[in-house]
Amino acid sequence: MKTRKLGCSELEVSEIALGCMSLGTEPQQAVSIVHEALDLGINFLDTADLYDDGRNEELVGQAIRHRRGDVILSTKVGNRRIPGKEGWSWDPSKAYIKTAVKDSLRRLQTDYIDLYQLHGGTLEDPIDETIEAFEELQREGLIRYYGISSIRPNVIREYVNRSNIVSVMSQYSILDRRPEESVLPLLKASSISLIARGPLAGGRLTDQGQHKIDKEYLGYSPEALLALLDELKLQTGGRTLAQTALQYPLADPGVAVIIPGASSMQQLRQNAAAAAVAPLSPGEQEIIRSLSMANRYTQHV
């Protein structure tokens, strides 16, 4: 498994990560998948405090308890439960972040987090206060680096200009090329890496993807999506469609790591196998771009 440096940090992350959100809540299965990922050379694990109300962090912590040195551990903060209020509430305050990190550390059974990410963000947030919280946690040694998970270019721009983030997690795939418009150029100019989530577009960009297509997706009608899948299958160059889809975001030097989810050993192994196939050539990238839409951000620009 090849590794890439995450932004200007000292973190060397595997090109393919394990998105832990799909692990489920059955301990034996979740721990087995994490161990298999590590054995396959995947060292970047991504979770969040809100996944399964913290249970996901607990299972990840259980899995890495004796293998902490093999892991680049990432989790997220910003969503909280308020007693008596239904659902999650957004809270990027310094006070909450500095409390929440301790809960995450406890659940993860570790004394530091490699990458702590703000799980969202708006322009109405107390951004300077939020940044101050991350900076203090970094000085205290509780986190090594911090980043933001967002699909809002206007929010990303503020953090690029005002903070020391090393990464931005955002959705990026053949079907969602919005980061190419403004986000990737901005990040590359600032030596900040993109962490690409959703590279398989919810399973649509796989050989069985037609079964996932029942409604419009980011401007594609179901008919247009099915036609695009047929075209892409003719351009795989001996790869599977999923391998082609996973290699597409990796072809951009601004992307450090992609995060496909895995709820089974089979999915995990298929994802990891994509790291061994040939990268897309410039010509193949251009063909894929000519076949797909160059989506544009229409909100939060």
C-alpha positions as CSV (number, residue, x, y, z in Angstrom):
1,M,0.0,0.0,0.0
2,K,1.5,3.3,-1.1
3,T,1.5,6.3,1.3
4,R,1.2,10.0,0.8
5,K,2.0,12.9,3.1
6,L,-1.1,14.6,4.6
7,G,-0.6,18.3,3.8
8,C,2.4,19.8,5.5
9,S,2.1,17.4,8.4
10,E,4.4,14.6,9.3
11,L,1.6,12.0,8.8
12,E,2.2,9.4,6.1
13,V,-1.2,8.0,5.3
14,S,-2.1,5.0,3.1
15,E,-3.7,6.1,-0.2
16,I,-6.8,4.1,0.8
17,A,-8.3,4.5,4.2
18,L,-10.9,2.7,6.2
19,G,-14.1,4.7,6.7
20,C,-15.3,3.3,10.0
21,M,-18.9,4.6,9.8
22,S,-20.0,1.4,8.1
23,L,-18.5,-1.0,10.6
24,G,-21.8,-1.7,12.4
25,T,-22.2,-2.3,16.1
26,E,-21.3,-6.0,16.4
27,P,-17.9,-6.0,18.2
28,Q,-16.3,-9.1,16.7
29,Q,-17.1,-8.2,13.1
30,A,-16.0,-4.6,13.5
31,V,-12.8,-5.4,15.2
32,S,-12.0,-8.1,12.6
33,I,-12.5,-5.6,9.8
34,V,-10.2,-3.1,11.4
35,H,-7.5,-5.7,12.0
36,E,-7.8,-6.9,8.4
37,A,-7.4,-3.4,7.1
38,L,-4.2,-2.9,9.1
39,D,-2.9,-6.2,7.8
40,L,-3.6,-5.1,4.3
41,G,-1.5,-2.0,4.8
42,I,-4.3,0.5,5.5
43,N,-3.1,2.8,8.3
44,F,-5.6,5.6,8.2
45,L,-8.8,5.0,10.2
46,D,-11.6,7.6,10.1
47,T,-14.4,7.8,12.6
48,A,-16.5,10.5,14.4
49,D,-18.0,11.0,17.8
50,L,-21.5,11.0,16.4
51,Y,-21.3,7.6,14.6
52,D,-23.6,5.3,16.5
53,D,-23.7,7.8,19.4
54,G,-20.0,7.2,20.1
55,R,-20.2,3.4,19.8
56,N,-18.1,3.5,16.6
57,E,-15.2,5.2,18.5
58,E,-15.5,2.6,21.2
59,L,-15.1,-0.3,18.7
60,V,-12.3,1.4,16.9
61,G,-10.6,1.9,20.2
62,Q,-11.1,-1.7,21.1
63,A,-9.6,-2.8,17.8
64,I,-6.5,-0.7,17.9
65,R,-5.8,-1.0,21.6
66,H,-2.7,-3.1,21.1
67,R,-1.8,-1.7,17.6
68,R,-1.9,2.0,18.2
69,G,1.5,2.5,16.7
70,D,0.2,1.1,13.4
71,V,-2.6,3.6,13.1
72,I,-3.1,7.2,11.9
73,L,-6.3,7.9,13.8
74,S,-8.8,10.5,12.7
75,T,-12.1,11.5,14.4
76,K,-14.4,14.4,14.3
77,V,-16.2,16.9,16.6
78,G,-18.9,19.5,16.4
79,N,-22.2,17.6,16.9
80,R,-23.5,17.1,20.3
81,R,-26.5,15.6,22.1
82,I,-28.5,18.0,24.3
83,P,-30.6,16.4,27.0
84,G,-34.3,16.8,26.2
85,K,-33.6,17.9,22.6
86,E,-34.2,15.5,19.7
87,G,-31.3,14.8,17.3
88,W,-27.9,16.4,17.1
89,S,-27.1,20.0,17.7
90,W,-24.2,21.9,16.1
91,D,-21.7,23.2,18.6
92,P,-18.3,24.4,17.3
93,S,-17.6,26.4,20.6
94,K,-14.2,26.2,22.2
95,A,-15.7,24.9,25.4
96,Y,-17.5,22.0,23.8
97,I,-14.6,21.0,21.6
98,K,-12.2,20.9,24.6
99,T,-14.7,18.7,26.5
100,A,-15.6,16.5,23.6
101,V,-12.0,15.6,22.8
102,K,-11.7,14.0,26.2
103,D,-14.7,11.8,25.6
104,S,-13.3,10.7,22.3
105,L,-9.9,9.9,23.8
106,R,-11.6,7.8,26.4
107,R,-13.7,5.9,23.9
108,L,-10.8,5.4,21.6
109,Q,-8.6,4.2,24.5
110,T,-5.7,6.5,23.5
111,D,-4.0,9.6,24.8
112,Y,-3.8,11.4,21.5
113,I,-5.6,11.8,18.2
114,D,-3.5,12.1,15.0
115,L,-6.1,14.2,13.1
116,Y,-9.0,15.9,14.8
117,Q,-11.5,17.4,12.3
118,L,-14.3,19.8,12.6
119,H,-17.4,17.9,11.4
120,G,-19.0,20.6,9.4
121,G,-19.0,24.4,9.8
122,T,-20.8,27.6,8.7
123,L,-19.8,31.2,8.3
124,E,-22.0,32.0,11.4
125,D,-19.7,30.0,13.6
126,P,-17.3,31.6,16.0
127,I,-14.5,30.5,13.7
128,D,-11.6,32.2,15.6
129,E,-12.8,30.6,18.8
130,T,-13.0,27.2,17.1
131,I,-9.5,27.5,15.7
132,E,-8.2,28.5,19.1
133,A,-9.6,25.3,20.6
134,F,-7.8,23.2,18.1
135,E,-4.6,25.1,18.5
136,E,-4.7,24.7,22.3
137,L,-5.4,21.0,22.0
138,Q,-2.4,20.7,19.6
139,R,-0.1,22.5,22.1
140,E,-1.4,20.3,24.9
141,G,-0.5,17.2,22.9
142,L,-4.0,15.8,22.8
143,I,-4.1,16.1,19.0
144,R,-1.2,16.1,16.5
145,Y,-3.0,18.0,13.7
146,Y,-6.4,19.3,12.8
147,G,-8.6,19.7,9.7
148,I,-12.1,20.3,8.6
149,S,-14.7,18.1,7.0
150,S,-16.9,20.3,4.8
151,I,-18.4,20.7,1.3
152,R,-18.8,24.4,1.7
153,P,-16.2,26.4,-0.3
154,N,-16.8,29.6,1.6
155,V,-16.2,27.9,4.9
156,I,-13.2,26.0,3.6
157,R,-11.7,29.3,2.4
158,E,-12.0,30.8,5.8
159,Y,-10.1,28.0,7.5
160,V,-7.4,27.9,4.8
161,N,-6.9,31.7,5.4
162,R,-7.2,31.8,9.1
163,S,-6.0,28.4,10.6
164,N,-3.3,25.8,10.3
165,I,-5.4,23.0,9.0
166,V,-3.5,20.2,7.2
167,S,-6.5,18.7,5.5
168,V,-10.0,19.1,4.2
169,M,-12.4,16.1,3.9
170,S,-14.9,16.5,1.1
171,Q,-17.0,14.4,-1.2
172,Y,-15.1,13.7,-4.5
173,S,-15.8,11.1,-7.2
174,I,-16.3,10.8,-10.9
175,L,-20.0,11.7,-10.2
176,D,-19.1,14.6,-7.9
177,R,-16.3,16.6,-9.4
178,R,-17.2,19.8,-7.6
179,P,-13.9,20.0,-5.7
180,E,-12.1,20.4,-9.0
181,E,-13.7,23.8,-9.6
182,S,-12.3,25.8,-6.7
183,V,-11.5,23.7,-3.6
184,L,-8.6,21.6,-5.0
185,P,-6.8,24.6,-6.5
186,L,-7.1,26.5,-3.3
187,L,-5.8,23.6,-1.2
188,K,-2.9,22.8,-3.4
189,A,-1.8,26.4,-3.4
190,S,-1.7,26.2,0.4
191,S,-0.1,22.7,0.8
192,I,-3.3,21.4,2.3
193,S,-4.5,17.9,1.4
194,L,-7.9,16.8,0.3
195,I,-9.3,13.7,2.0
196,A,-11.8,12.3,-0.6
197,R,-14.8,10.7,0.9
198,G,-17.5,8.9,-1.1
199,P,-15.3,7.9,-4.1
200,L,-17.7,5.2,-5.1
201,A,-20.7,7.5,-4.9
202,G,-22.7,5.3,-2.5
203,G,-21.9,2.2,-4.5
204,R,-23.1,3.6,-7.8
205,L,-19.6,3.4,-9.3
206,T,-19.3,-0.3,-9.0
207,D,-20.0,-3.2,-11.4
208,Q,-23.3,-3.6,-9.6
209,G,-24.0,0.1,-9.4
210,Q,-27.1,0.0,-11.6
211,H,-29.0,-1.5,-8.7
212,K,-28.2,1.6,-6.6
213,I,-29.7,3.9,-9.2
214,D,-33.3,4.8,-8.6
215,K,-33.4,8.6,-8.5
216,E,-31.5,11.7,-9.6
217,Y,-28.0,12.2,-8.3
218,L,-26.2,15.5,-8.4
219,G,-27.8,16.5,-11.7
220,Y,-27.7,13.1,-13.3
221,S,-31.1,11.5,-14.1
222,P,-31.3,7.7,-13.6
223,E,-31.1,7.2,-17.3
224,A,-28.0,9.4,-17.7
225,L,-26.4,7.6,-14.8
226,L,-27.0,4.2,-16.3
227,A,-25.6,5.4,-19.7
228,L,-22.5,6.8,-18.0
229,L,-21.9,3.5,-16.2
230,D,-22.0,1.7,-19.5
231,E,-19.5,4.2,-21.0
232,L,-17.2,4.0,-18.1
233,K,-17.1,0.2,-18.1
234,L,-15.6,0.5,-21.6
235,Q,-12.8,2.7,-20.3
236,T,-11.5,0.7,-17.4
237,G,-8.3,-0.5,-19.0
238,G,-8.5,-3.9,-17.4
239,R,-9.6,-2.6,-14.0
240,T,-13.0,-3.1,-12.5
241,L,-15.3,-0.1,-12.5
242,A,-14.8,0.3,-8.8
243,Q,-11.0,0.3,-9.2
244,T,-11.3,2.9,-11.9
245,A,-13.5,5.0,-9.6
246,L,-11.2,4.7,-6.7
247,Q,-8.2,5.6,-8.8
248,Y,-9.9,8.7,-10.2
249,P,-9.6,11.0,-7.2
250,L,-6.1,9.6,-6.4
251,A,-5.0,10.8,-9.8
252,D,-5.0,14.4,-8.5
253,P,-1.8,15.2,-6.5
254,G,-3.9,17.3,-4.1
255,V,-5.6,14.2,-2.8
256,A,-3.7,12.4,0.0
257,V,-6.2,9.6,0.7
258,I,-9.6,8.3,-0.3
259,I,-12.1,6.9,2.1
260,P,-14.4,4.2,0.8
261,G,-16.6,2.6,3.5
262,A,-16.5,-1.1,4.2
263,S,-19.2,-3.1,6.0
264,S,-17.8,-6.5,5.2
265,M,-14.4,-8.2,4.6
266,Q,-15.2,-8.6,0.9
267,Q,-15.8,-4.9,0.5
268,L,-12.6,-4.1,2.4
269,R,-10.5,-6.4,0.3
270,Q,-11.9,-5.1,-2.9
271,N,-11.2,-1.5,-1.8
272,A,-7.6,-2.4,-0.8
273,A,-7.0,-4.2,-4.0
274,A,-7.6,-1.0,-5.9
275,A,-4.3,0.3,-4.5
276,A,-2.4,-2.3,-6.5
277,V,-3.8,-1.5,-10.0
278,A,-2.2,0.9,-12.4
279,P,-2.9,4.6,-11.8
280,L,-5.0,6.3,-14.4
281,S,-3.0,7.8,-17.3
282,P,-3.5,11.5,-18.2
283,G,-5.4,10.2,-21.3
284,E,-7.7,8.0,-19.2
285,Q,-8.4,10.9,-16.8
286,E,-9.3,13.1,-19.7
287,I,-11.7,10.6,-21.2
288,I,-13.5,10.2,-17.8
289,R,-13.8,14.0,-17.6
290,S,-15.2,14.2,-21.1
291,L,-17.8,11.5,-20.3
292,S,-18.9,12.9,-16.9
293,M,-20.2,16.3,-15.8
294,A,-17.9,18.9,-14.3
295,N,-20.4,19.7,-11.4
296,R,-20.4,23.1,-9.9
297,Y,-21.0,24.4,-6.4
298,T,-24.2,26.4,-6.4
299,Q,-24.5,27.1,-2.7
300,H,-22.0,28.3,-0.1
301,V,-19.6,29.6,-2.7
